[in-house]
Amino acid sequence: MLFFGRFTLSAEILNVNKRFVTLKASFRFYS
């Protein structure tokens, strides 16, 4: 259970990081 929670936490961080990168890329594209 602890390992599963740690895996979901890292996956959530990866998802947020990916979203931030795409947001930054789109911001750079518009400006």
NORCORKA-V543002 format. One record per residue. N is the residue number from 1. RES is the residue in one letter. PHI is phi in whole degrees, -180 to 180 (NA if undefined). PSI is psi in radians with two decimals (none if undefined). NEAR is the number of other C-alpha atoms within 10 Angstrom. Layout:
n = [N/N]
res = [RES/RES]
phi = [PHI/PHI]
psi = [PSI/PSI]
near = [NEAR/NEAR]
//
This chain:
n = [1/2/3/4/5/6/7/8/9/10/11/12/13/14/15/16/17/18/19/20/21/22/23/24/25/26/27/28/29/30/31]
res = [M/L/F/F/G/R/F/T/L/S/A/E/I/L/N/V/N/K/R/F/V/T/L/K/A/S/F/R/F/Y/S]
phi = [NA/-67/-66/-66/-66/-68/-68/-68/-66/-67/-67/-66/-64/-65/-65/-65/-64/-66/-65/-66/-66/-68/-66/-67/-68/-69/-65/-69/-70/-78/-96]
psi = [-0.73/-0.69/-0.68/-0.69/-0.66/-0.63/-0.74/-0.59/-0.78/-0.62/-0.66/-0.72/-0.70/-0.70/-0.75/-0.70/-0.72/-0.71/-0.67/-0.68/-0.74/-0.62/-0.73/-0.65/-0.74/-0.61/-0.69/-0.57/-0.67/-0.61/none]
near = [6/7/8/9/10/11/12/12/12/12/12/12/12/12/12/12/12/12/12/12/12/12/12/12/11/11/10/9/8/7/5]
//
